[in-house]
Amino acid sequence: MPRDDYQRQLESLREDVLYMGEVVAERLRMGLDALEQQDEELGQEVIERDSEVNELYLELERDCVDLLALQQPVAGDLRFIASSFKIITDLERIADLATNLGGYAKEARYEVFPDVDVQRIGDETLEMLAMAMAAYEDEDADGCFAVAERDDDLDALCEAASETIVRDLIEKEANDQEEVEDLMADVSRLLLTVRDLERVGDHAVNVAARTLYMVENSDELIY
């Protein structure tokens, strides 16, 4: 294959990975909106549209495999393709977590825990994902470290939210068994929501870690 065609394929891969990042961020925003609005229809839409992300992932996976098998890239190109493959895997997993949010939105009644700001946590994860994808696009090593540092703030938010949920649960009084069961179901869903958002942050850090490896051949952030 002529060198120009090969370079175009590499650039196309980068653009497609960035597009997948935009789609996944949109799904995550939809999931958060469904939770905030307790919108069952929007939650269902997030679930049903997960197949679009899966199709994107499979298409990009094939592109990466073809480039590796047919072009036998070396050095920087090899790191770029390998890192892109790892990144789309993390993006697909973020989309799965967004689908979880859609499911929680169909059942949740989070007004019973007004002190837990799920949207603030969600906004933090969206910002981390945007930062990670910008670092990938710009090949920005400093941006990669900034994402990793931001994860500490997210972890603190998630820990505080979980502690608030448990504290409020202890303080609440239920009148009958049915009310107890409903309360426990909401507690479980809310704790799962916080856990899933924390995982979104972890995947954003993974994107940054693979980008740093791509740019500087450093595994400092990979864990």
N, C-alpha and C positions, 0 to 999 in steps of 0.2 A: 504494500500500500504506500502511495506517495506520502512524503513527510507532511505536506500540507493537510491531507485528509486525516492523518493521524492526529495532528494538533487540533483540527476541528472536532474530532470525536472527543478529545479530552475536554475541550471547552464546552461542548454540548453536555457532557457528563456533569460538569460543574454547574451549568445553568439548570439542569434537570434536578440536581440535588437541592439547589436553592429553591426551586419551585416546590419540591416536595416539602421543604421546610415551611414555606408559606401556607401550603394546604394544611399541614399538621397544626400550625399555629391557629389557623382559622377554626379547625375542629376543636381545639382546646378552648378557644374563646367561646364557641357555641356551647360546649359542655358547661363552662362556668356560668354563662348566661342562663342556661336551662336550670341550673341549680339556684341561682339568685331569684329567678322568676317562678320557680317551681313549675316549669313549663313541660308538661309531659310530652307534648307533640314535638317540641324542639329536642328533648332528650331522645325521643325515638328516632328523629332525623339523624342525630349524631351517630346512633347505633347503626342505622341502615347505611349510612354513607361511609362507614369504615371500609367497605369493600373497595372503594375508590383508592384509598391509601394503600391497601394490600396490592392492588393491581399496579400502582406506581412503583411500589417496592420491588415486585417481581420483574418489572420491566428494567429497572435500574440494576437489579442484581444480574440480569442477563447481560446488560451492557458492560458491567464490570468484569464478568467472567470472560466475555468475548475479547475485551481489551487485554486481559491477562493472558489468555490462551493464544490469541492470534498475533499480538504485537510483542509479547515477551519484554515488557518495559523494564527499565532498570533505574536505579537511583531515585531522583525526585519524582519521576513519572510513576514509578512503582509505588512509592509512598502515597502519592496522590490518589491513585486508584484504590489501593488497599484501605486508605483512610476513608475515602468516600463510601466504600462498601460498608465499613463499620458504622459510619454516620447514618446511612439510610436505615440500618438495623435499629439504631437508637430512635430515629424519627418514627419508625413503624411502631415501636413500643410506646412512644408518647401518644400516638394515635389510639392505641389500645387503651391507654389510661384515660384518654378523653372519652372513649366509649363507655368506660366504667362510670364516669361522671354523668353521662347521659342516662345510664341505668339508675344511678342514685337519685337523679332528679325526678324520676317517675314515681318515686315512693316517699321522698324525704319531706319532713316538716321541721325545717331547721329553726323556725322561729322560737322553738323551745330552748334554744341555746343562743340568745342574742349577743353574748359576749365573744362568740367565736366568729372572727372575720375571715370566712373562707375566700371571699373575693380579694382581699388584700394578699393572701397567700397565693392565690391563682395569678394575680397580676405580677407578683414577683417571679413566678415560674415563666410566665410569658416574656418578661423582660430578659430573663436569663437565656431563654431559647433564642430570642432575637439577637442578643449579644453574641451567642455562640455561632449563629449562622452568619452574622456580620464578620466575625473573625475568620470563618471559613472562606467567605467571599473575598476578603481583603488580604488573606494570608497574614493575619495580625497576631503575632505571638503574645504581645502584651494583652490583647483582648482575651486571649485564652486564659491567662492568669486571672484577669478580672472576673471572668465567669466563675472560676474556682473559688475565688474569695467571696463572691456574692452568695455562694452556696452555704457558707457559714450563717449568713443572715437568714436564709430560708429555713435552715435546720432549727434555728432559734425560734422562729415564728411557729413552726410545726410543733416543736416541743411545748411551747407555751399554750398553743391551742389544745393539744392533747391533755395537758394538765388541767386546763379550764373545763374541758368536757367532763373529766373524771370528777373534779371538784363539784361542778354543778349537779352531776348525777347523784352524788352523795347527799347533797342538800335538798334535792327535790323529794316531794312526797306524792305517792300515787294512791288513788282511792280504791282501786280494785285490781284484780289480776290482769284484766284486759288492758287497763291503762299502763300497768307495769310492762306488759309485753310490747305495747306500742312505743313506750319510752325507750326500752332496751333496743328495739329495732332502729329507732332514730339515732341512738348513741352509737350503735355498731356502724351504721351508714356514715355518720359524720367522722368517726375515727378512720374508717376506710378512705373517706375523701381526703382527709389530711395526709394519710399515708401515701395515697396515690399521687398527690401533688408534690410531696417530698421526693417521690421517685421520679417525677418529671424533672425536677431540679437535678437529680443524679444523672439522668440521661443527657441533660443539657451540658453538664460537666464532661460527660463522656465525649460529646461532640467537640467540645473545646480541647479535650485531651488528644483526640485523634487529629485535630487540626494542628496542634502544636507538634505532634509527631510528623505530620506532613510537611510543615514549614521548616522545622529545625532539627528533624531526626532525633527528637528528644522524647523519652517516655516518662518524663517527670510527673505528669498529671495522670498517667494511666494507672489504674488500680482495680 
